[in-house]
Amino acid sequence: MIALLGLFGAALIAATLIPAQSEAVLVALLLAGTYPVWLLLVVASAGNVLGAIINWALGRYAARFAQRRWFPASPAQMERAAAWYQRWGYFSLLGSWLPIVGDPITVAAGLLREPLWRFILIVTLAKVGRYVAVAAVTLQLI
């Protein structure tokens, strides 16, 4: 159970603007073979989507603090993410799994008032897809 909580926490933190790596935790648990693959995918995906929702809320409700030093995204990161988001619209959320740019895109979605239901739907597809791919490679299914 502690391993599952660790996976959830790592996935949640990795989806926020705090740099972290959840794939390593997932791979270690997959290779250990202690838990069913589907359970590990559900736990990792749930944590990662929740982290993205935190980013959305940051963009939606805390954007007024973006110029403060403690704000987790620089103005330049926010501008790049907003430009990407405005160019590609909600389809840019399919890139929410990407390192470096994915997290600021989720903040930009909140900043630009993306409806939460559509945000969750698209981000879930992207994040689950990434974890399924990591599991498939780890277990040599592809």
KARA-V672332 format. One record per residue. N is the residue number from 1. RES is the residue in one letter. PHI is phi in whole degrees, -180 to 180 (999 if undefined). BURIAL is + if it has 9 or more other ideal C-beta (glycine too) atoms within 8 Angstrom, else -. Layout:
[[N & RES & PHI & BURIAL] [N & RES & PHI & BURIAL]]
This chain:
[[1 & M & 999 & -] [2 & I & -65 & -] [3 & A & -64 & +] [4 & L & -66 & +] [5 & L & -64 & -] [6 & G & -64 & +] [7 & L & -63 & +] [8 & F & -59 & +] [9 & G & -63 & +] [10 & A & -63 & +] [11 & A & -67 & +] [12 & L & -64 & +] [13 & I & -64 & +] [14 & A & -64 & +] [15 & A & -86 & +] [16 & T & -87 & +] [17 & L & -77 & +] [18 & I & -83 & -] [19 & P & -66 & -] [20 & A & -160 & -] [21 & Q & -128 & -] [22 & S & -92 & +] [23 & E & -62 & -] [24 & A & -63 & -] [25 & V & -66 & +] [26 & L & -62 & +] [27 & V & -61 & +] [28 & A & -61 & -] [29 & L & -71 & +] [30 & L & -63 & +] [31 & L & -69 & -] [32 & A & -67 & -] [33 & G & 70 & -] [34 & T & -78 & -] [35 & Y & -120 & +] [36 & P & -63 & -] [37 & V & -58 & +] [38 & W & -60 & -] [39 & L & -68 & +] [40 & L & -62 & +] [41 & L & -65 & +] [42 & V & -65 & -] [43 & V & -64 & +] [44 & A & -63 & +] [45 & S & -65 & +] [46 & A & -62 & +] [47 & G & -64 & +] [48 & N & -69 & +] [49 & V & -67 & +] [50 & L & -61 & +] [51 & G & -61 & +] [52 & A & -67 & +] [53 & I & -65 & +] [54 & I & -60 & +] [55 & N & -61 & +] [56 & W & -58 & +] [57 & A & -65 & +] [58 & L & -57 & +] [59 & G & -65 & +] [60 & R & -72 & +] [61 & Y & -112 & -] [62 & A & -114 & +] [63 & A & -60 & +] [64 & R & -65 & -] [65 & F & -100 & -] [66 & A & -60 & +] [67 & Q & -86 & -] [68 & R & -77 & -] [69 & R & -65 & -] [70 & W & -80 & -] [71 & F & -63 & +] [72 & P & -71 & -] [73 & A & -120 & +] [74 & S & -75 & -] [75 & P & -56 & -] [76 & A & -65 & -] [77 & Q & -62 & +] [78 & M & -64 & +] [79 & E & -64 & -] [80 & R & -61 & +] [81 & A & -64 & +] [82 & A & -64 & +] [83 & A & -64 & -] [84 & W & -60 & +] [85 & Y & -66 & +] [86 & Q & -68 & -] [87 & R & -72 & -] [88 & W & -102 & -] [89 & G & 66 & -] [90 & Y & -66 & +] [91 & F & -65 & -] [92 & S & -63 & +] [93 & L & -65 & +] [94 & L & -64 & -] [95 & G & -91 & +] [96 & S & -64 & +] [97 & W & -82 & -] [98 & L & -69 & -] [99 & P & -65 & -] [100 & I & 69 & -] [101 & V & -90 & +] [102 & G & -63 & +] [103 & D & -67 & +] [104 & P & -62 & +] [105 & I & -64 & +] [106 & T & -70 & +] [107 & V & -68 & +] [108 & A & -61 & +] [109 & A & -61 & +] [110 & G & -68 & +] [111 & L & -59 & +] [112 & L & -93 & +] [113 & R & 64 & -] [114 & E & -62 & +] [115 & P & -59 & -] [116 & L & -60 & -] [117 & W & -62 & -] [118 & R & -72 & +] [119 & F & -56 & +] [120 & I & -62 & +] [121 & L & -60 & -] [122 & I & -72 & +] [123 & V & -64 & +] [124 & T & -62 & +] [125 & L & -58 & +] [126 & A & -67 & +] [127 & K & -72 & +] [128 & V & -64 & +] [129 & G & -58 & +] [130 & R & -64 & +] [131 & Y & -68 & +] [132 & V & -64 & +] [133 & A & -64 & +] [134 & V & -62 & +] [135 & A & -65 & +] [136 & A & -63 & +] [137 & V & -68 & +] [138 & T & -60 & +] [139 & L & -89 & -] [140 & Q & 55 & -] [141 & L & -87 & -] [142 & I & -134 & -]]
